[in-house]
Amino acid sequence: MPHADRILRVDLSAERTTSSEIPERWLEHYVGGKGVGARYLYEELEPGTDPEAPANILLFMVGPLTGYTPGEQRYAAITKSPLTGAFLDSYGGGTFPGRLAGSLADHLGILVTGRADEPVVLSIADGEATLEPAADLWGCDAKATCERFPDSAVACIGPAGESGVRYATIASDGGDHHAGRGGAGTVMGSKNLKAVVARDPPPDGLPSLRAEYGEAFAESDAGRWLAASDTLETVDFANEVGVLPTRGWQEGQFEGTEDIGIQRVRERANGRERPDDPVPGGFRVDSDEGESVPRGATPIVLGAGLGIDDFGAVATLGAVCDRLAMDVITVGNAIAWAVRASQEGVIDRDLSFGDEAVARTLIDEIVYQSTPLGEALAAGVEAAVERFGGEDLIPTVKGMELSSYDPRGAETMALAYATSDRGGCHRRARPVELEAVGDAPDRDSRVDAVIAEQNRRAVLWSLIVDDFLAEVFETDHGAEWLAAVGYDLESAALEQVGERIWTLVRLFNVREGFTRADDELPATLTEPLDDSSEGTAVDRSTFDALLEQYYASREWDRQGRPTRSLLRRLELAAVVDEATRISH
């Protein structure tokens, strides 16, 4: 089975589409998905480009395994983030990834540049791309946009992306799935690109491998957990171990968890996304905004984070964000910052935790930027701090708000957040799940666990494989599957692929001006929580020692820059351009 080896290029300014070969060396070194997308971004994006300028690049990438593997399919949206100014890879699931892979034929992705004069839809079928006018879709939410293409799969923006909210998402399946964090939808909006529509069915093949791995996945710890609870049980887990961010990161446990946790979701659910699948997907629930599929982040940031213990209210707030197509994690943190800023006298507003109406009002102000506060919050917490003051209320890393776990209950999680390539993201590595139960006792093992998981996920997101499948891909990192689609890469080579991709993304961020200071711990996390949760603060000296060890283990210098010896070992020395300041 020959593998895809081409890239579709779309210049929206010139209304031109072309196709070109991906260098064979890139496929060997980066495979697809995140890796190949990162290579194009580093190669072709001019340093210092404004993320919302026409010159920014936006890639929609699949991997060589997209459409074949069990579990949920994924695609990657890759660009320079308007929220952080750093590298951004954001992943969406649902029906779109498989159909995009089928529609792309022998292409691994789409590279979009420029800006259309008027709103357009990019239609993909039979390996070709066409542009269609979409002025009548501008202003539609994610649900209405997807409904306009009933026989296709759609990745679209909503009003948040159109208005320039810097954390707008790319939504699929009517808002049930999102390429969520960092503002890929904002970049789409800046390009007047309303939607990408995949017309063809998913690729069909490798049934025996799919059945074998599907059975193994269903029987794995991750498969059983997802079948039972999807990601919603993270609320109960985080609360139990004292790392649930509550009322704007002031507490580590929420007394209303029982009312917004997994048991309440099961009581309210109408069913599952894929009821006949061994791993049946998310829970479908009714809300005042219609049916929605909340993920674990929804009750964490819009429930506990805002002190709201009514699941119906939380589900409704989540559905509103899904339809508007903006990241619930940043929205929840932005609202929490506003409430805390109000209580601290930083802003002249009467806002309180536990009030759904306050949250709904602020969401409207954000998406339509109808007030000075809404305008500031639409650019993220750090922008609001710059405008009004009130720093150290909500933690951020590289301009991105933290998400599910409070690292004051698990110090290694602070390292994972701080070194995440796209900002305060819990998906690059989750050592909290080890440390919280005492399985990572010493510094070296903590650092090694973070690095190994970051590298492993870089490989999975290049294949592209759902990272929850990691347990059944651990043995050979996907080498058996890659052989079946025409790649000749052994397990050891794939381990190095993950390290190479992580290093390349670090080079991109270094070129954009990121330094060790951007890997520092947010000051608020060194202050104790207000409640009696275990692990009430991250010790600064412990964190600094972990970061030093991380740099040494990564073969980066003390400023966090990859060394020349590392670049030679990873065959990246010839890739680095003169604008990237590396260690001598």
FINU-141668 format. One record per residue (C-alpha): residue in one letter; x, y, z. Coordinates in steps of 0.001 Angstrom, whole numbers, plus 500000, padded with zeros to 6 digits. Layout:
FINU-141668
AXYZ...
end
This chain:
FINU-141668
M500000500000500000P501732503239498883H501680506064501387A500608509663500790D503569511836499825R502191515156498587I500940518469500039L498068520580498672R498886524292498608V496144526897498711D496927530591498188L493733532396499179S494986535789498003A495702534520494492E492780532045494511R495203529369493387T495669525734494404T498660523564493543S500107520200494543S503735519405495329E505759516445496562I506860516258500184P510615515587500284E511209511893500952R513688512825503669W510949514729505510L508677511695505497E511491509578506913H512399512125509606Y508938513487510519V506422510902509157G503323513125508813G500880515074510982K502641517195513585G506133516363512321V505727517222508656G503527520214509555A506223521535511910R508844521077509202Y506831523146506718L506130525849509298Y509802526145510239E510923526082506598E508437528525505073L507165530949507742E509139534180507993P510285534764511607G508253537404513416T505177537037511201D501994538393512765P499802535310513366E496761537132511951A498559538425508870P497931536846505444A501528535579505438N500896533223508360I500659529579507355L497811527313508423L498141523575507827F495459520923508010M497456517711508419V496593514045508593G499035511207509176P499732507994507332L497437506101509743T494502508547509785G491330506673508917Y492758503216509580T493381502883513309P490793502025515966G489582504690518337E488760508224517342Q490424509673514252R492305512986514487Y493680515723512282A496139518465513215A495697522190512686I499212523675512712T500112527364512649K501701530179514620S499390530869517534P497641534256517796L497222533647521535T500864532884522352G503005533727519323A504473530219519619F504155527042517582L500629525657517671D499357522192516918S495739521562517839Y493843518321517217G490233517724516247G488293514460516132G484892513262514977T483963512509511369F486156515149509714P489658513589510053G488815510292508332R486914511986505533L489691514546505096A492197511701504726G489946510056502126S489387513326500263L493104514188500158A493965510969498256D497778510951497980H498214514162500021L499102514347503723G497666517795504220I496745521264503063L499018524306503417V496996527531503386T498425531031502946G497045534459502059R493651536009502696A490520535778500571D488816539034499612E485469537610500723P484531534639502921V485183531299501235V484825527558501774L487645525239500778S486211522043499288I488387518902499110A487563515903496916D489573513376494888G492843514944495998E491906518369494632A490910521650496273T488397524225495071L487289527537496564E483613528412496867P481991531690498026A480653531640501581A479408535147502357D476021533704503319L477707531540505960W479536534397507689G477876534909511053C476602531331511314D477563529301514351A479283525907514114K476080523909514162A474384525934511429T477510525887509267C477934522123509446E474248521589508689R474706523355505350F476826520409504134P474768517354505115D476629514885502879S480144516014503821A482361516472506872V483131520040507898A485793521876509891C484622525457510396I484831528581512487G481992530263514323P481422533876515394A484488533757517692G486845533101514782E485146535732512657S485464538418515346G489123537658516113V488862536064519569R492438534833519921Y491427531408521176A488791530587518572T488555526919517674I488006524963514480A484766523058515036S483442519850513489D480256517814513802G478177520856514687G480496521835517537D480856518397519143H484570518286518230H487218521011518150A490803521712517267G490626523687520430R493568525409522021G495675528371520899G493530530028518246A493755528030515013G490176529203514353T491359532789514748V493869532241511945M491094530797509764G488976533862510443S491839536227509612K492076534495506241N488322534763505549L488234530966505443K484892529928506912A485176526176506461V487041523234504989V484663520629503573A485777517019503017R483576515371500388D484872511794500112P484544508804502465P487391507738504768P490085505406503440D489262501729503719G491929499187504555L493979497230507106P490911495520508641S492855492758510412L495245495209512094R492347497447513033A490460494526514594E493543493272516463Y494466496658517887G490837497598518479E490384494566520713A493633495300522554F492602498943523000A489170498036524319E490794495753526904S493513498240527918D493237500478530975A492723503531528742G490099501748526634R488114500570529648W488322504020531216L487110505748528058A484323503199527570A483122503771531117S483603507518531458D485198509121528402T487321512024529784L484683513208532241E485999511153535139T489029513473535260V486818515824537294D486352513238540040F490005512119539866A491381515664540099N489092516452543019E490010513261544866V493758513942544714G493414517687545398V494427519090541983L491032520337540711P491374524084539883T488494525662541789R487168529243541861G489952530704539794W492777528443541018Q492239529392544677E491379525871545866G492235522322544836Q488938520640545618F485316521547544823E482484520677547148G480077520489544184T482027517829542275E479344515206542824D476848517466541038I479008517975537931G481060514753537866I480769511504535973Q477830510053537896R475680513109537203V476663512998533533R475601509343533285E472251510233534827R471706513036532319A473086511352529185N470910510431526194G473543508025524896R477062507931523481E478571509245520254R479411505772518908P477115503430520871D478120500299518916D481873500902519240P483932499096521939V485087502590522954P481827504483522469G482951508115522582G481520511024524525F478211511322526371R475379513142524617V473407515380526976D470607517909526586S471165521538527521D469316524800527091E471345525239523878G470363521821522524E472235518525522596S475965518678523266V478916516402524025P480833517841527012R484436516719527561G486352516625530830A487507520232530496T483918521519530462P482954520734534083I486499521463535250V486837525018533942L483188526049533541G482052524170536660A484638523924539433G486728526731537971L483756529104538155G482220527618541304I479104526425539427D477656523160540780D474629522826538472F475436520367535680G472661521744533479A474176525219533702V477676523870532999A476463521874529981T474668524944528637L477752527155528992G479821524484527252A477310524208524424V477354527989523951C481145527953523627D480971524976521260R478494526694518938L480454529961518993A483613527852518464M485976529083521146D488193527181523555V486337526382526790I489595526197528777T490646529749527978V487060531033528218G486664529556531692N490005530924532858A489265534353531378I485945534528533220A487588533311536435W490213536052536073A487457538658535652V485664537470538787R488841537490540847A489840540882539404S486413542205540416Q486815540878543945E490324542347544187G489128545764542972V491207545564539772I488142546121537558D484965548032538372R482449545207537924D480307543304540423L481092539691539483S480920536536541568F481671532830541371G478801530362541197D476684532561538928E475793531154535492A474379534526534395V477732536246535016A479510533639532910R476956533878530088T477157537680530031L480948537621529853I480915535027527058D478740537359524988E481011540317525767I484049538287524731V482787536909521435Y481352540237520278Q483958542373522080S481145544703523092T482817546121526227P486394547069527133L486524544046529443G485195541714526754E487663543108524237A490574542484526604L489422538992527590A489021538092523902A492817538310523672G493379536031526688V494233536435530357E497682537946529798A496189540648527557A493611541469530245V496391541721532826E498358544040530558R495319546291530176F493899546291533715G496532544816536054G495692541900538314E498613539637537522D499206536366539376L495492535626539627I495278532943536914P498375530922535884T499589530963532277V502609529536530448K503798531144527207G500553533109527179M498309530042527375E496070529452530369L496577526214532271S493939523565532044S492856520522533992Y495275519859536833D496632522185539500P500364521355539792R500392522442543420G499264518874544096A501877517347541738E505098519300541169T506148517336538089M502979518595536410A504419522086536795L507424520942534754A505138519452532093Y503181522705531837A506310524876531790T508063522919529053S505020522304526864D505827523433523335R502537525263522782G502020526761526251G500105525650529351C498880522334527961H498182519180529995R498110516870526954R501851516894526132A502588514951529313R500484514081532347P502838512971535129V500160514013537615E498581510615537015L501779508979538354E502899511507540933A499506511833542564V499713508177543562G503395508319544489D504959506446541569A507581509052540552P509625509641543709D512933511078542501R513998513919540240D515507511839537438S512482509572537100R510145512582537112V512092514329534358D512491511130532352A508737510510532558V507938513981531197I510467513732528342A509430510209527356E505761511172527205Q506444514354525232N508479512388522686R505956509567522472R503051511908521865A505046513755519196V505259510434517323L501595509539517842W500487512982516664S502590512535513545L501124509134512680I498241510659513541V496992508333516278D494694509282519147D497041509613522138F494685507495524246L495843504600522056A499368504986523466E499119501819525576V498679499556522542F501339501384520505E504006501378523223T505777498224522041D506937499513518643H505605503135518461G503499502188515428A506219500548513302E503964497592512402W501236499916511151L503685502105509242A505101499060507455A501568498221506343V501199501642504671G504621501677503021Y506975503223505593D510204501491506596L510828502764510135E511802500621513096S510817501295516700A514210502814517605A514019505163514629L510531506250515694E511766507054519194Q514271509406517596V511533510826515338G509673511949518463E512775513594519913R513566515225516560I510083516707516224W510116518046519798T513510519629519151L512410521153515834V509432522801517502R511761524131520205L513914525640517445F510805527337516012N509952528852519384V513555529934520010R513524531655516620E510332533469517632G512108534850520710F511135532377523425T513752531844526140R514184530146529497A512057532896531025D509075531512529106D509583528135530792E509353529674534246L506684528750536737P503732531157537102A504198532954540413T500680532177541625L501530528465541795T504182529133544450E501463530472546755P499402528102548927L495848527163548061D493049528567550181D491702525144551117S493262522152552842S494227520190549717E497412518173549793G500450519848548256T499510523479548775A502259525117546698V505034524287544253D508443524803545804R510472527164543619S513832525509544316T512433522057543544F510971523289540281D514203525034539290A516128521803539905L513642519864537786L513951522392534955E517764522275535071Q517665518492534915Y515134518623532071Y517414520882530000A520414518656530678S518522515499529765R517232517153526584E520807518208525685W519764521858525750D521915524557527306R520936526356530527Q518959528912528503G516857526152526979R518490526210523541P519289522943521717T523025522300521491R524920521750518258S525854518219519302L522168517386519741L521329518862516343R524044516785514718R522796513615516431L519223514274515291E520330515322511776L518914518811512310A522161520773511953A521508521541508283V517882522503509010V518628525383511409D518559528814509799E520586531882510718A517658533506512513T517563530736515129R519919531401518035I521259528050519188S523829527119521782H527490527202520844
end
